[in-house]
């Protein structure tokens, strides 16, 4: 007998690139907090434009007061941080514009925020933008793509 209500365990979820630019491994981020995976594992993007879109279907959990970072929770429970640049907290929101709020439901490609590329380049230590899975203890498998042809940057399985 087939159980129609049984949920498939450990399904893959694709995490798409939230920013146009060059992909790099998290270990290449010029900040030890990210490069040593203290926040979690992930991928970074060296942005070529200042638009940030949702990499997953899910919910906006938190937006930092300084508008430089956003936390999302994918529909399957994967939590991720998108952190625009390094040391951008010091910019106190200048050059950033947010188009969503905590509690909003988002789909892949929905506009989350914009930032002035040149202003951030001048005001930050680096433009490199980490996209980090913050609940790695629940992740059973993680694959990263550095292939510029792939629209996805990571795929992950979560134990639920």
C-alpha positions in Angstrom: 0.0 0.0 0.0 1.3 3.5 -0.9 1.1 6.1 1.8 0.0 9.3 0.0 0.7 11.4 3.1 4.3 10.3 3.6 6.6 13.2 2.9 9.8 12.5 0.9 12.7 13.0 3.3 15.8 15.0 2.4 14.6 16.6 -0.9 17.0 18.8 -2.8 16.3 22.5 -3.0 18.0 24.7 -5.5 19.4 28.0 -4.3 19.7 30.4 -7.3 22.1 33.3 -7.6 20.5 36.4 -6.0 23.0 38.8 -7.7 24.6 38.9 -11.1 28.3 38.5 -10.9 31.3 36.1 -10.6 30.8 33.1 -8.3 33.4 32.1 -5.7 33.6 29.7 -2.9 32.9 31.0 0.6 36.5 30.3 1.6 37.6 33.0 -0.8 35.7 35.8 1.0 38.0 38.5 2.4 36.6 38.2 5.9 37.4 35.3 8.3 33.9 35.2 9.8 32.7 34.0 6.4 35.8 32.3 4.9 36.2 30.1 8.0 32.4 29.2 7.8 31.7 30.6 11.3 28.2 31.7 10.1 27.7 28.7 7.8 28.7 27.3 4.5 27.8 28.8 1.1 28.9 30.7 -2.0 29.9 34.3 -2.6 29.3 36.6 -5.6 31.5 39.5 -6.7 28.5 41.6 -8.0 28.4 43.2 -11.4 25.1 45.0 -10.6 23.2 46.2 -7.6 20.0 44.2 -7.7 19.3 41.4 -5.1 16.6 39.0 -5.9 15.2 36.0 -3.9 17.3 32.9 -4.4 14.5 30.6 -3.1 10.8 30.4 -2.5 10.1 31.2 1.1 9.8 33.9 3.7 11.8 37.0 4.6 12.8 36.5 8.3 15.0 39.5 9.0 16.4 42.7 7.4 19.3 44.3 9.2 18.6 47.9 10.2 21.5 49.0 8.2 19.9 47.3 5.1 23.2 45.6 4.2 21.9 42.0 4.9 18.8 39.9 4.7 17.8 36.6 6.2 15.5 34.2 4.3 13.9 30.9 5.2 13.2 28.6 2.2 9.9 26.8 2.1 11.7 23.5 3.2 13.3 25.2 6.2 16.8 26.1 4.9 17.8 29.4 6.4 20.2 31.7 4.6 21.9 35.1 4.9 22.6 37.3 2.0 25.3 39.8 3.2 26.0 42.6 0.7 29.8 43.3 0.7 32.2 43.2 3.6 32.1 45.8 6.4 29.0 47.4 4.8 27.4 47.7 8.2 29.6 50.8 8.7 27.7 52.4 5.8 24.6 52.6 8.1 22.2 51.9 5.2 23.5 54.6 2.9 23.3 53.4 -0.7 20.9 50.6 0.1 17.1 50.4 -0.7 14.9 47.5 0.6 11.7 46.4 -1.2 10.5 43.8 1.2 9.7 43.3 4.9 10.0 40.5 7.5 7.1 38.1 7.1 6.8 38.7 3.3 6.5 35.5 1.2 8.9 35.6 -1.8 9.4 33.6 -4.9 12.6 33.0 -6.8 13.5 36.2 -8.7 11.4 38.6 -6.5 13.3 41.9 -6.0 14.5 42.1 -2.3 16.8 45.1 -2.4 19.1 47.3 -4.5 22.4 49.0 -3.7 24.5 51.6 -5.4 27.4 49.5 -6.7 29.9 52.4 -6.8 28.9 53.8 -3.5 29.3 50.4 -1.8 32.6 49.8 -3.6 33.9 53.0 -2.1 32.4 52.6 1.4 33.0 48.9 2.0 36.1 46.7 2.5 34.9 44.5 -0.4 31.9 44.1 -2.7 32.1 40.3 -2.4 28.7 39.2 -1.2 28.4 35.9 0.8 25.2 33.8 0.5 25.4 31.5 3.5 23.2 28.7 4.8 23.0 29.4 8.5 21.4 26.2 9.8 24.1 23.8 8.5 23.5 21.4 11.4 20.2 20.4 9.6 21.8 20.1 6.1 22.4 16.5 5.1 24.1 17.3 1.7 25.3 20.5 0.0 26.5 20.9 -3.6 28.0 24.2 -4.9 28.2 25.3 -8.5 30.9 27.6 -9.6 30.0 27.1 -13.3 28.9 30.4 -14.7 26.5 28.7 -17.0 24.4 27.4 -14.0 21.7 29.7 -12.7 21.9 27.9 -9.3 24.7 28.4 -6.9 23.9 25.7 -4.4 21.6 22.7 -3.9 21.0 21.4 -0.5 19.1 18.7 1.4 17.7 19.3 4.8 16.7 16.8 7.4 13.0 17.3 8.3 
